[in-house]
Amino acid sequence: MSAEVLVRGSWVLTQGPQGELADAAVAIAGGAILEVGGFGELRERHPAAEVIGDGTGVVTPGFVNAHTHLSEALATGIGSELPLAAWGEQIIGPLGAVLTTGDAREGTRLRAIELLLSGVTTVNDMFVHYNPDEPVSQGVVSGLASAGMRGVVSFGAEDVGGWGSVDRMLDEHDALAVAAGGLIGFRYGIGTLLGQTDELLERGIARAAERGWAVHTHLHETRAELDEAQARWGSRPIAHAERLGLFELPVVAGHAVWVDADEIALLAERGVAVAHNPVANAILGSGVAPVPALREAGIPVGIGTDGAASNDSQNMLEAIKCAALLQKVHALDPAVIDAATVLRMATIEGARALGLDALVGSLEPGKRADVVLFQDAVEVGVLHDPVGQLVYGGSPRAVADVLVDGRRVVRDHRCVTVDEAEQLEACRPLVARIARDAGFAARGVSRAG
């Protein structure tokens, strides 16, 4: 088969067995990777292929954003001085009550631009809402599909506080599973264990087991969570999840900040993966996840931006850099984690955490062609060490081209699947309505209403 496209760079950082290749390229046909190797050799074998890149940039696999909430897409920049519990009560609760399916779609399309322009090709989303009248989470599927992104979607159901019946919430999971397809996969969502009644926890886990669904949840994000679980169940959340049989299913857990050695060992034994969210953990003052200990135990650890209201952006490059910096300053040791490790967490390890590593996460023949070219920017203009430069100096300005499943969704530094100016115009009235309807404007939290 002849390649349709060669993506060329001064360096190709494969994150696979071929390692780091100088003056190399990725040959793509039919949405898949054919070959990875020296540019000269590939050009000879595929003379008719279009060449993307002038040989000065850096080529990587697409980044895997292992945990976010696109439900927060239209609510950035508020509540950043609140601890998690108060932030959830004052921001996420009112927001989730007024979101519509249209908000979900348009907000997802808006943030897809930001995700793609920071090198993300796969996003693991948990949509949290409390609208009893609409299966709002389905809007994320159409939003991601229209942007040409690969994704995994879940509904972050929580019914403590009377937000809908258990049957209604289980119905939305069923509907979302049916809506997913193509490049969009599905996981059963548990917003938080504490946010669910015992009935929803037990019935939901049973349904996931019955239907073979993997799970996306939060786990041990704050110290307060541990205290509340102890008061409710007489144990910490991980122990309660183990009793419920949750870990018999494939689970990716957001955060895992407050875990001890025994809990780390249990997560490793049960095959639980972790999504590390350094920016959100820092903004909300939640703590520093023990990433080196988690990885030493053999737990796959990906990197997530977390939601746009707990991070205030979906800039994956920022999250990647902060994943390194937070560990270094916390340990007072610059060698506690290195750039190569962090880049692996953002690519192949994140894909492994989601069970997608056979498809994406590294540049290898046979895998799907999710590829990013960094080029034409100061941030990648000096390449003494391409890995270190990308992790510590990369920015969205340097994202020149992005391909998802072989389709070019960013071309010459511009998203071509969603028009940025048009999408901003479409979302401004939605933001103003949310500010009014959620009470943010009346409380002085937002100036948009």
DAKALIN-V577437 format. One record per pair of residues at least 6 apart in sequence whose C-alpha atoms are under 6 Angstrom apart, sorted by the first residue. I is the first residue (numbers start at 1). J is the second residue. If there is no record, write none. Layout:
I:J ; I:J
This chain:
2:46 ; 3:27 ; 3:28 ; 3:29 ; 3:46 ; 3:49 ; 4:28 ; 4:29 ; 4:49 ; 5:27 ; 5:28 ; 5:49 ; 5:50 ; 5:51 ; 6:26 ; 6:27 ; 6:51 ; 7:25 ; 7:26 ; 7:51 ; 7:52 ; 8:24 ; 8:25 ; 8:53 ; 8:55 ; 9:23 ; 9:24 ; 9:55 ; 9:56 ; 9:57 ; 9:58 ; 9:59 ; 10:22 ; 10:23 ; 10:55 ; 10:56 ; 10:57 ; 10:58 ; 11:21 ; 11:22 ; 11:23 ; 11:58 ; 12:20 ; 12:21 ; 12:24 ; 12:58 ; 12:59 ; 13:20 ; 13:60 ; 14:362 ; 14:363 ; 15:362 ; 16:362 ; 23:39 ; 24:37 ; 24:38 ; 24:39 ; 25:36 ; 25:37 ; 25:39 ; 26:36 ; 27:33 ; 27:34 ; 27:35 ; 28:34 ; 31:369 ; 31:405 ; 31:406 ; 32:367 ; 32:368 ; 32:369 ; 33:365 ; 33:366 ; 33:367 ; 33:368 ; 33:369 ; 34:365 ; 35:365 ; 57:374 ; 57:375 ; 58:373 ; 58:374 ; 59:372 ; 59:373 ; 60:371 ; 60:372 ; 61:361 ; 61:362 ; 61:363 ; 61:370 ; 61:371 ; 61:372 ; 62:119 ; 62:120 ; 62:121 ; 62:370 ; 62:371 ; 62:372 ; 63:119 ; 63:120 ; 63:121 ; 63:346 ; 63:347 ; 64:120 ; 64:122 ; 64:123 ; 64:346 ; 64:347 ; 64:350 ; 65:123 ; 65:304 ; 66:124 ; 66:275 ; 66:302 ; 66:303 ; 66:304 ; 66:350 ; 67:124 ; 67:125 ; 67:275 ; 67:304 ; 67:306 ; 68:125 ; 68:305 ; 68:306 ; 68:307 ; 69:125 ; 69:126 ; 69:127 ; 69:307 ; 70:108 ; 70:127 ; 71:127 ; 71:128 ; 72:307 ; 72:308 ; 72:309 ; 73:107 ; 73:308 ; 74:107 ; 74:431 ; 75:309 ; 76:308 ; 76:309 ; 76:312 ; 77:312 ; 83:284 ; 84:284 ; 94:438 ; 95:438 ; 96:129 ; 96:130 ; 97:130 ; 97:131 ; 100:136 ; 101:136 ; 101:139 ; 104:139 ; 104:140 ; 105:139 ; 105:140 ; 105:143 ; 108:140 ; 108:143 ; 109:143 ; 115:314 ; 117:396 ; 117:399 ; 118:315 ; 118:316 ; 118:317 ; 118:396 ; 121:149 ; 121:150 ; 122:150 ; 122:151 ; 123:151 ; 124:151 ; 124:152 ; 125:153 ; 126:154 ; 126:155 ; 126:156 ; 127:137 ; 127:155 ; 127:156 ; 128:156 ; 130:163 ; 132:164 ; 135:172 ; 138:176 ; 147:417 ; 147:418 ; 150:183 ; 150:184 ; 151:184 ; 152:184 ; 152:185 ; 152:186 ; 153:186 ; 154:187 ; 154:188 ; 154:189 ; 155:189 ; 156:189 ; 156:190 ; 156:191 ; 157:190 ; 157:191 ; 158:191 ; 158:195 ; 158:196 ; 159:196 ; 160:195 ; 160:196 ; 160:197 ; 166:200 ; 177:186 ; 187:213 ; 187:214 ; 187:215 ; 188:215 ; 189:215 ; 189:216 ; 189:217 ; 190:217 ; 191:217 ; 192:218 ; 214:249 ; 214:250 ; 215:251 ; 216:251 ; 216:252 ; 217:253 ; 218:253 ; 218:254 ; 219:253 ; 219:256 ; 220:256 ; 220:257 ; 220:258 ; 221:255 ; 221:256 ; 221:257 ; 222:286 ; 226:236 ; 229:236 ; 229:237 ; 230:236 ; 247:270 ; 251:272 ; 252:272 ; 252:273 ; 252:274 ; 253:274 ; 253:275 ; 254:274 ; 254:275 ; 255:275 ; 255:276 ; 257:288 ; 257:289 ; 268:299 ; 273:299 ; 273:300 ; 273:353 ; 274:301 ; 275:301 ; 275:302 ; 275:303 ; 275:304 ; 276:302 ; 276:303 ; 276:304 ; 277:304 ; 277:305 ; 277:306 ; 278:323 ; 279:311 ; 279:319 ; 280:310 ; 280:311 ; 281:287 ; 300:349 ; 300:353 ; 302:345 ; 302:346 ; 302:349 ; 302:350 ; 303:346 ; 305:314 ; 305:319 ; 321:391 ; 321:392 ; 328:334 ; 328:336 ; 339:388 ; 339:391 ; 347:361 ; 348:361 ; 348:362 ; 351:357 ; 351:361 ; 359:367 ; 359:368 ; 360:367 ; 360:368 ; 368:405 ; 369:405 ; 369:406 ; 370:403 ; 370:404 ; 370:405 ; 371:402 ; 371:403 ; 372:401 ; 372:402 ; 373:400 ; 373:401 ; 374:398 ; 374:399 ; 374:400 ; 375:398 ; 375:400 ; 377:398 ; 379:393 ; 379:394 ; 399:413 ; 400:412 ; 400:413 ; 401:410 ; 401:411 ; 401:412 ; 402:408 ; 402:409 ; 402:410 ; 403:409 ; 409:415 ; 409:416 ; 409:417 ; 410:416 ; 432:448 ; 432:449 ; 435:441 ; 435:449 ; 436:449 ; 440:446 ; 441:447 ; 441:449
